[in-house]
């Protein structure tokens, strides 16, 4: 990684990726945040993956934050209200 960044932005890194590679991506994100103390901004539609790798969540609709908090506060009700299609 170039010049010791403090933030890595990932836009749907699991899109179209086979499951064993998705696990590897999750492992790498974990190592980056834990070992390098790198902040990661993850934009992801796969809730299960996001729950595994993220500490916090933010749900946006039309450019506005409608819910955010610790990952363990991401309830089924919030998912149904904002993320179901």
N, C-alpha and C positions, 0 to 999 in steps of 0.2 A: 504494500500500500504506500502510496506516494506521500512523502513529507509528514508522516504521523498525523493523519486526520483525526478530528474529534467526533465527527458525525458521518455515518454511512446511511444513505437513503436507498431503500430497496423498494421498487415498485413491482409487486406481485412476483416475487422470485420463484414461486412454485408453479406458475402457470405453464401447463403443458409438460411438466417434468414428471418422470416416473417416480413411484413412491420411495424406492430405496435412495434415490438422489435427493428427494425432499428431506428425508431424515438426515442426510449428510449436510444439507444446507442449514437445517436447524441446529446441528452440532456445531457448525462453523459460526453461526450467529451467537450461540452460547459462549463459545471460546472468545470471540471478539469482545463481547460485553464483559465477560468475567476476567479474562486474562489481560486484555489490552485496555479495559475500561473505556471502550468505544461506545458512544451512543449510537443506536440504530433506530432510524425511523422506518417502520415497516408498513407499507400499504398492501393489504392482503384481503382477499375475499374468503379464503379458507379459514373459518373460525377456529377449527381444531388446531391447525398449525400456529395461528396467532396466539392461541392460549398456551401452547407449549413453549414458545420462545419469548413472548412479551411479558413485561411486568405491568404495563399500563395500557389502556385503550382510549381511543377517541373516535367517536362516531360523528361523521359530518353529513349534513344534507344541504344541498344547494349552497355550499361554501360556508355553512355555519355549523358550529359545534352544537350537537343536540344531546350528547352524553359523553362523559369521560370519567376516568377513575382507575383504581387498581384493577388488574385483570380479574381478580376473584370477585369483583363487583359486577362483572359483565353477566347479567342474568339472562335467562331464557326469555323473560318478558321484554327486556331491551332488544334482544335479537329479533324477536317476533315483531316488535313495534317498528324497528328501524331497518332491519337487514333482510327480512323475508321478501321475496318477490312473488 
